[in-house]
Amino acid sequence: MAIGFFVVVLAVWAAVMTLSLRQAALPDERDGLLLAVFHPGSSQEDAFRAMVAAGGEPVRTTWLGFAYVARGLEPGFVGRLKAEGALAAFGDLPVGPTLGGCAAMPVDTAKIAATKLQ
C-alpha cells in the first residue's frame, strides 16, 4: 500500500514538474541573462563552446553540472543556443540563494548583468 502511494506521488510530481518546466522555458526569440540547461553529462567546455557559438557569453556555472548562467545580447539567442545543443533556457527562476558550504547569499542579478567577460 505504501509503495503504491509513493509511486503515485512520484508520478504526479514528475508530471507536474515536466509541465512546469515546459511552461517556464523561454521562447526561441529571447535574449538577455538566462539559465541555459544542457544534457546531463555534457562537459563544461562543450557548454561554453555552445554559448559562444550561439553569440552569447557564459557568466557563471551553477551547482548543477549541466546548467549555466549565460548572456546573449542579440534577439534569438535562445533559439541559437538550442541549435548548439542546449535542452532549454529559463529566465528568472524562483530559486534565489546561491549556496556555498554552510553559507547562503542572495543572488545579485544587477552585479551579474554588469559582469563583462573578457
HELIX and SHEET records of a PDB file:
HELIX    1   1 ALA A    2  ALA A   24  1                                  23    
HELIX    2   2 GLN A   44  ALA A   53  1                                  10    
HELIX    3   3 PHE A   77  ALA A   83  1                                   7    
HELIX    4   4 THR A  109  ALA A  114  1                                   6    
SHEET    1   A 4 GLY A  56  THR A  61  0                                        
SHEET    2   A 4 ALA A  67  GLY A  72 -1                                        
SHEET    3   A 4 GLY A  32  VAL A  37 -1                                        
SHEET    4   A 4 ALA A  88  PHE A  90 -1                                        
SHEET    1   B 2 THR A  98  GLY A 100  0                                        
SHEET    2   B 2 ALA A 103  MET A 105 -1                                        
END                                                                             
